[in-house]
Amino acid sequence: MAKREHDLSRAHSGRCRIIAGRFRGRIIHFDDAEGLRPTTDRIRETVFNWLQPNIAGRRCLDAFAGSGVLGFEALSRGASHVTFVENTRQSVDRLRSNTNELLAGSASQSVQVIHDDVMSWLAGPARQVSMVDGQPASGFDLVFLDPPYRSGLLPECCRRLHDSGCLSPDAIIYVEHAVEDEVAFPPGWSCIRHKQTANIAYGLYVAGSQGS
């Protein structure tokens, strides 16, 4: 695990801060769980500066959601919807309580919290992503994909996402991984932004022809 970078965002255990937008400065609380490592403030600031023209009104998927800080940051900056997928019960409960606190009284934004294994969800239920709150919806416009470091999940996770049919035609995928992780993206994916620290690589990708 990339301790140096991630310790910066966890100086206060179980807390991370929304950087900008409607919820700027609000604190997201989370329970420690194995492998849970919220993306650092510094990396989030860079990534959301890249994404700023592509957030307002977009539908987002926060896979391996953990604390949910990426999805909440997107909501703060104007995303219309976020689906969180997380397999740890205590993290799911925290995601729901943080959603209720942040979006109380909001009619313009929606959140779905799914308690499931991301890999299983991408192979099955993600193919039926066509309704949100009972209304027809297009695919996800923005995906945050941050599987556990050194888990070996990244290549298969990208393949399942690509084949799921849950992406909009112009979807952008944010990928974060340890620099030594195996990286093999589906055919047709191209990198549009990329940066690397001593331990962490992260970038934005667009998919080519997708599965259905």
N, C-alpha and C positions, 0 to 999 in steps of 0.2 A: 504493500500500500504506500502511496506517495505521502508519507507523513508530513514532510515539511510544508507543502502547499496546503494540505487539508487542515493541519493544525491552526493555520491562520484564520480559517473561517469558523473554528470551533474553540476560540479562546474562551467563550462562555459555553460550557457543555449544554447541548440541547437547545441552542438558540442560533438563529441566523437572521440577517436583516435584509429586508427588501430595499434595493438600491435606489430605484427611481419610479416615477409615475404616481398613479392615484394612491397607492399604499406606501409611498416612500417613507422609510424609517420604521415601518411596522415590523415587529419581531414575530418570526415564525418559530414556534416551539416544536420540538420533536423528541422522541424517546430513542435513546441509543439502541441500536440493533447491529448485529454482525454485518460488517460490510457497508454500513450506512456512513457516507462521507459527502455531505453537501458540497456542491461546487463552490469554490472560493469566491469571495467578493471580487477579487481582481480578475479572475477568469470570467465571471458572470458579466462584469462591466464591459469587458472586451467583446464578449459574444453578443450581448444585447445592443451594443453600439453597431455591430455588424447587421443585426436583425431589425433595427429600429424601423426602416421603411417597410418591413414585411410582417408587422405584428397586429396593427389595428384591424379589428374585425375578423381575425383569423381563428380557425379551429385548430387546437393544439392537442398533441398526445405527449404526456410525460410518462414514458415507460421506465420501469425500475424507479418509481417516483421517490421513494425514501421520504425525505423531509418535504418534498414537493416544492422546494424553493424555486426551481426553474419554471414550473407551471404557474406558481403564484406571481413570480416576476413578470411573466407574460400577461397575466390578467391585469396586473398593476399598470402595464403599458398599453392596455386596450384590446387584448385578445377577447373574442366573444365567447369562447368556450374552451375548457380544458378537460380532457379525460386523463385521470391519474390511474395507472395500473401498478399495484404493489401487492406482494404476497405475504407480507408480515402483518399480522392482525393488529399489533399495537401501533404500527405506522399508519395503517388504514384508519384506525380510530382517530389518530391525531390529524390526519388529512381532513377528515370529515369535520372535526371540531374547529380546525383552522379555517376551513371553508365557510362554516357557519358564522364565524366571527368576522371574517373579512368581507363577505358578500351579503351580510344581513341587509335585507330591504332592497337589494339590487335586482332589477328586472331585466337589465340589458346584458347580463353575463350569466353563464351557467357552468356548472361543474358536475362531472360524473366521477365517482371514486369506485374503482373496480378492485375487489379482493381476489386476485388470481395470480398464477405464475405467468410472467410475461411471455415466455416461450410457448406455453400452451395456449394462451390467449391469442397470440399472433397466428397460430396454426389453425385456430377455429373461430371463436367469437369475433375476432377482428374483421373477418370476412363479411360479417353482417352489420358493419358500422354504416348504417344508412339513416338512423333515426336518433335525434337528440330531444329529450323531453317530449316525445311523441310526435315530433315534427320531422319531415324529411330533411336530410342534411347531406352535403357532399362529403368527400373524404377529408382527412386531416391535411391542413396546409403547412403545419410546422410540427416536427417531431423532435423530442429530446430523448436521445438514446445514450444511456450512460450505464451499461451493465457493470457488475462487479469486476474490478481489476483482476487480471490473471485468472479469470474463470474459464476462459476459452469460449465464452458464449458469443462474442461479438460477430464473427463471420456468419454463424447460423442465424443469429438474431437479425442481422441485416437481410439475409436471404428471405427469412419468413416475413419480415416487414415488406420487402419488395413484392413478394408473391401474394400478400394478403388481400390486395385490392382496396386497402383502406386509405390510400394516399390520394390526394388531389393531383391533377396533372402537373401542377407547378410546385409541388411540395418541396420544402427545404428540410433536411435532416441534420440536426446537430449531433455529432458523435464525439464522445470523450473516452479516452482509454489511457492506460499506462503505456509509456513509450515502448516497452518491450513486448507488449501484447501482439499477438498475431493479428494482422489486419488484411482482410480479403473482402472487398466489396463486390456486390453483384455486378454483372456486365451492364454497362450503360450509366453507372453512377459516376459523377464527376465532382471533384472538389472545387469549391468556389472561394473558400477562405480557409486558412490553416495557420496554426501557431503551435509552438511547443516550448515547454519549460524543460528543466533538467529531468523531470519525471513524468510529465503529463503531456499528451498530445490531444489536440481538440480542433475541430473544424466543421465547416458547413458543406453539405453535399446536396446535389440534386439528382434525382433518379431518372433514368431513361424510361424505356417502355416497361410497364409494370404488369404484374399478374392480375388475374381477375377471378 
